[in-house]
Each structure stands twice: as C-alpha cells, then as structure tokens.
Amino acid sequence: MRRVLIIGGCGRIGGSIARDILAHTDEVEVTITGRNPQLGMAALERLGSKVQFQVLDLTNQQEVRTAVAKADLVVHSAGPFHYRDGGVLRACIEQGVDYTDVSDERSFTRRAMAMHPEAEAAGVTAVINTGVFPGISNSMVRQGVEALDEAASIQLSYIVAGSGGAGVTVMRTTFIGLQRPFEAWLNGAWQPIKPYTERETLEFPPPYGRASVYWYDMPEAITLQETFPVKSVITKFGVVPDFYNHATWAMAHWLPPAVLRSPQTVEFLANVSHSMTDVTDHFSGTGVAMRCDIKGQQAGRAAHYVSTFAHENAAIATGLGTGSIAELILKGQLKRPGVYPVEQALSTDLFKEVMASRQLSVHEVVNQAETASQRLK
C-alpha cells in the first residue's frame, strides 16, 4: 500500500488532487491535512472512506517531519506559496520521500530549485509547479518546442472564468501577484514589467472565444527560459467576465503600493472578489482556457505553433494535472532524483499518456510562412 500525504488537502484543489489519485492509482492510502478539524471532517464526507484526515500545523517543523516520514509521496497544495519557505520539501529530502506541489510563485520556485543537489543526493524525486497553469501549460510548451526545429519565443496566455471553482486562497494569490513589478525574459535580456499591463485580446477555445489577457508574473517565466534556448518568454492572464479585468487593472494601477501590499488589503479584496464570483459563476462558469504560442523555424521556414486547452472547472483541472504527476511517481514511471519543474521532468510521451487516460486533449496547429521563392511562383 502506497501512502500519499496531501498537505492542504481540505480545500477544493486539494480535494480534486485526492480524487484524481484515487481514481488512477490502485493500492493507495490518502491522508489530507489541515489546521481545522471541523473542515477536515467536512472534507472527509466529500471524499469518502478511502481518505483520512490529520491535523497539521506547517509552522511546526517537527510535526511536519513526523507526518512526512510516514508517507511515500507528499503533495503540497497549501497556498498561497508566497508565504511558504520550502520547509515541506526540505523535510521530504531529509526523510527520503518523493514530493510534488501546486506552487505558482517565482520566489518559492527559486527556493525549491536551489535544493536540487540535496534532493538528487537523497534520491528524492521532486516535481514542482504542477497543476494546470503552471503544470499542464509547461508540458504544452515542451510539446510545441519539440514540434519545431527551432523555437525563438514562447507566450502562454491563460483565462479563468469567475472563481475557477477554487476557494478564496486563489483570490489572495491573484492580488498578491499585483504588488510588485517582476522580471520578464524579453529579447534575450531580463526586463522589468508592471503586472496587469499591455492588454491583448486572443482567440481561446469554446465557449470563451475572444478574451483579453494582461502581463502577469508566473514561475514558468523563469523555468521555461532555463529549459529552452529562446529569446522571449511571455506570460499573460485574464478573467471572464471582462469587467473583472477592468477592476483588477484599477487595483493594480490606482491603489498606492503601500496599500496594495498590506495583508489586510489583500484579505479584503480576496473576500470581496470571492463573494462576487459566488454570483457571477452561475452565468460565467468556473472553467479555464490556455493558449500556447511558440514562434520559430520548421523546415527552414518561419513557423508559428499554437496549442490550446480548456476545462470546465479550473480547480478540477489543477487536480488532474497534479494527480497525473503523483500517479506517475507512485507507479515508478517518473523517477528522476532532484528538483524539477514539469517541463524538465515529464516527457511528451508520458504527458500524452496521462492526458488521454483522463479524457483530456490539447489542440495543436502549426502555421508556416511561405519563403520568398514560393511567393513568386
């Protein structure tokens, strides 16, 4: 019996991960953790008898070590990761336990990847930034880069409908991401970018169609630049209905920086937004759509690769992305000691395999430019 510990498993994303693991992995025992016993018992009612609950305080490192030592795989889903110090991953390395997470924040990604030598020496496979974006999105990029002879630029664009089916924690993450400029890899150099700028309208899969996205800081902006020799990596994000984009733009541009960086402001905005989406989710839905644009060369000609993905519920899609990584680790199909982002750990063949097993699909198109001689014919 393989034992899985899902830290932060009482939330919607953690519950989605637990369901996916149980659906695709035999002989597995799942334990979810949280600080509140009442929330834990409520989660068990939703997840069923194959799941157990354990109270766990992440600030108590000894508690964390004890809980980790009993597991074969730890899944960290307790965000926002802006506030996490990498202690769970460190405990996994110390105890020789494999690890994956749904982290979505740049500084956490750097802290985790700095532990690569220790994880490698301990024989621990640690795959970070899993889920839907980052996660499935990273594998879409790898698939696209491999479809071209040479890749020059990568753009990932994401939209979420309403709350995305997730809880207030995701709202907190959104507003924390507006607080400071971030570095983006553009034209072969790191350049400062202000969040929620340069609105761009793109075509997404049905039912979304044309929707708008803005610059947003995502950890794949740094891992993709390190993985693939491209000149630019662009990450953009938006929400439907569109009035949420205008409201978020106003928060990013009108609020004084000191106010926007206040934890009280973040908590207020997150709770107000979550209350609003409780209403609008009924007509907007809670889905997610992603678009991957890669420009480069194929057969000596300029080429533009486009792939798209959509799911009716963003929280469930996150669970499918992380659950697929957990499945592969538990079955021994993904064993690579060290700390890796998804696009470095997961081959395209394995990605296609786990997507097909979950009835998920990525739509791909490659557009090639004509050469000058062909235009003259």
N, C-alpha and C positions, 0 to 999 in steps of 0.2 A: 504493500500500500504506500503510494507516494503522498507526502504531506505538503500542502500548499498553505502558506500564511499570507492573507491579503490584508495589508495594513491600510486602514481607512476603508474597510470593506462594507461599512454600513450605508454609505451613500449610493446614489444612483449609478455612478460609474463603477464603483467597487462591486456593487451587486451585479452589474452587467458582466464584469470580468468573471465573477464566480459562476454565473450561469453558463458562460461560454466554456470555461474549463470543465465543468461537469458534463456538458453536452458532448465534448470532443475528446475527453480523456477518461479511460477506464481505470479502475483501481486507484482512485484518488480521494483524499480526505482534505476538505477545505475548512480552514478556520479564518473567520473575519475578526478584525479588531476595531476598537473604538474606545473613546473615553466615557461614553454614556451608556450604562447598562440597559436603560429603557429603549434607546434607539437600537441597541444591539438585539434585544429580544424582538422588536418590531421587524428588524431586517431578517431574522431567522424565520419569522412567519411567512415572509415573502419568498425566501429562498428554499425552504424545505428542510427535511430531516438530515440530508447529507452534509449540512453545513453546521459548524459550531461557532460560538462567539467567545471572545476573550477580551477582557478589559485591558487596555494597554495605553500607557502614557509615554509618548515619544520623547518627552524631556527627561525621562528616567532611563539612562543608558543601560543600567543593569537589567531592568525589566525587558528592554529591547533585546539585549544579548540572550537572555534566557528564552524568550519567545522564538527568536531566530534559530537557536540551537536545535529546536525540536522539528524544524522544517527541512524539506528537500529543496523547496523553491519559495522565495519571498517575492511578493508583488506589492510594490509601494504605490498606493493610489491616494495618499493623504496630502492633498494640496492645500493652499497654494504653495508651489515649490520655491517661490521667492523667499519663504520663511524656513526652508529646510536646509540643514547643514551637511547632509551626506552621512549622518550617523547610522542610518539603517544599512546603507551599502557597506560602510566600514565594518559594522557588526557581521554582515554576511561574509565578508572577506576573512575576518578573524575566525569565524566558525566553519568556513569552507562550504557555504551554502550559496547556490545559484540565485540570481536576482534579476528582476525586471521592474520597470516602473512606467508611470504615465507622465513623467516630468515634462514640463513645457516652458522652462525658463533658462535663459542663457547662462547666468552665473552658476546655477546648480549644475548645468551640463558641464561647465568647465571644472567644477569641483569634482564631479563624478569621474570625468575622463582623466583627471590627474591621479586617480587611484588605479589606473590601468596596470602599472608594473606590479603592484601588490596583488591585484586580482589574478593576474597572469601567473605569478609565482605560487599562489594558493590554489590554482586550478579551478577558479570560480568563473563561470560564465555570467557576465552582467550585460544585459541589453537595455539601454536607456532610451527615453523619448519615444516609447511605443504608444499605441492608441490609433487615432485616426489622423489628426494633424497636431504635432508630428506623429509619425508612425506609418500608416498606410501611405501617406503622402511621400515619405522618404523612399519607399520601395517603388512608387510610381516614377520617381526621378531616376532611380537606378535602371529601371526597365527602359525608360526613354533614352538615357545616355547610351545604354548598350545597343539600342536600335539604330543609333547614328554612328558614323565613322569617327566623328569628332564633335564634341559639344563645346560651345563658346559661352552660352548664357543659360541660366535657369530662372524661371519665375514660377512660384507657387502662389495660387490665389484661392482663398477659402471664403465661403459664406456659410453662416449658420442661421437657421430660421428660429426666431424668438429665443427661447431659453435653451434650445437644443436638447431638451429633455433632461438637462442636468440641474444641479442644485445651485444654491447661492454662492458656493465656493468658486464656480466658474465665472460668475459675475465679478467677484473680487479680483480674480486673475486678470480679467479684461481691463478693469480700471487701474490696477497696479501697473499694467503694461503701458499706460499713457503717461506715466510720471516723468520719464526722462528720455532725452534723445538716445539713440543707440547707433552702433557702428554697422554699416552695410558694405558688402564687398561689391564695388562697382568699378568697372573698367580697370580691374587689376589692382585696386587700392581700397583700403578701408576708409569710408566716408561717413560723417555724422548725418543722421536722418531724424527728423522730428516725427513722432508717431501720429498716425491718422492724418497724413498729408497725401498729396498727389492722387486724388480720387481718379479711379479708372473704371470704366464700365466694360464688362466682358460677358461672353456667352457661356452659360453654365447648363448642365443637363436639366431636363424637365424634372419637376414642374417650375424651376426657377427662371430659366431663360436669361435675359439680360439683367445683370445685377452689378452693383458697384462695390469696389474694394479700395482699401487705403493701406499705405505703408504700416506695417506692424512688426514688432520685434518677436521673432520666433527662434528657437535654438537651432533649427535646421539651417538657418542662415550661416551659422559658423561650421556645422558639421559637414554640410554639403560642399562648402568651399575647401575644407580639408580633404574630403574624399575624392572630389573630381577636379581636374585642372581646368576650371572655367574662369572667365574674366568677370562675370557678374552673377550674383545670387540675390533675387528679389523675393520678398515675402510680403503678401498683402492679405488683408482680412476685411470682411464686411458682414453686415447683418441685414436680414429681411424681416419685417417691412423696412423700407428705406428710411423712415423717419427716425429709427434708432441710430442710423449712421449720422444723421444731422445732429442729433442730441449728443452723441459721443464726440463728434467733431467739436461741438461747442464746449464740452467739458475739457477737452484737450487743449483748446486754444484760448478760452476765456477765463478759466479759473486760474488764480495765481498759483505758481508752482508749489509754494509752501502749503497752500490749502489742499491741492490735489494730492500731495504726498502724505497728508495726515491720515493715519489709520481710521480715525473717526469719519473722515470724508469718504474714504473707500467703503467703509461698512455701510454708511448711509446710502451712497449711490448704488451699491450692490443690492441692498434690500429693496430700495425703490424700484430698481430695474426688474428685480425678480417678481415683485408684485405686479408690475405692468405686464410682464410676459405671461403671467398666470391668465391674463385676459386675452392677450393677442395670440397666444399659442393655439387657441381654438380655431382661428382662421388662417394663421401663417404656417401652422405645423411646427415641428421641432427637428427638422432634418438638417443635413449637412451636405454641401456640394464642394468639390475640389477640382481645380484645373491646374495641370502641369504644362508649362510651355518651355520647350528647350530648343534653342536655335544653334545650328552648327552646320556640319558638312556631311553629305552622304553621296558616295559615288562621284566625288569631285564637284558636286553642286551644292549651293546653299540649300539647307533644309530646315523646316520648322515642324518639330514634333509636338503634338498636342494630345494629352490624355485627360480623361475626366472620370469622376467617380461621384456617386450620390447615394445617400441612405436616408430613410425616412426619420431616423432618430439619431442625433449626434452622440448621445450618451451610449446607446447600444452599439453604434459603430466603433466607439472607443473601446468598449468591452471586447468586440470581435477582434480588433487589431491587437490588443494586449493579450487576449486569450489565445490567439494563434501563436504568439511568441512563447507563451507559457506552455502550450501543448507541445511545441517542437522541443523545448528544453526538457520537459518531463519525459518525452519519448526517446530522448537521446539523439534526435535528428539535428539539434543545434547545440553543439558543444564546442565552444571557442573561448578558452580562458582569456580573461581581460575584460575591459570595459569598452563597449562599442555602441554607437548609435545604430539604428535599424539598418540603414543602407550599407553599413560595413559588415553587419552580422548575418543578414538574411540574403541568400541568393535569389535571383529572379525566379528560378525553377521552383524553389520552396515557396516563394511568395504566391506564385500562381496556384500551387497545390492547395495552400491553406485558404486562399480566396475561393477557389472552386468548391472546397468542402463546406463553405459557408454560404454558397449560392450568391457570391459577390462577384462583380465584374468591373473591369476597367476598360473604357472605350478608347482606342488609340487611332490616330490619324497622322500620317507624315506627308507634308506638302513640300515638294521640291521645286526650286526656282529653275527656270529654263536658262541654259547657257546662251551667250550671245550668238553662237553659230546656229543654235536651234531656233532662235527668234527670227533669224534671217531666212530660214528655209520656207 
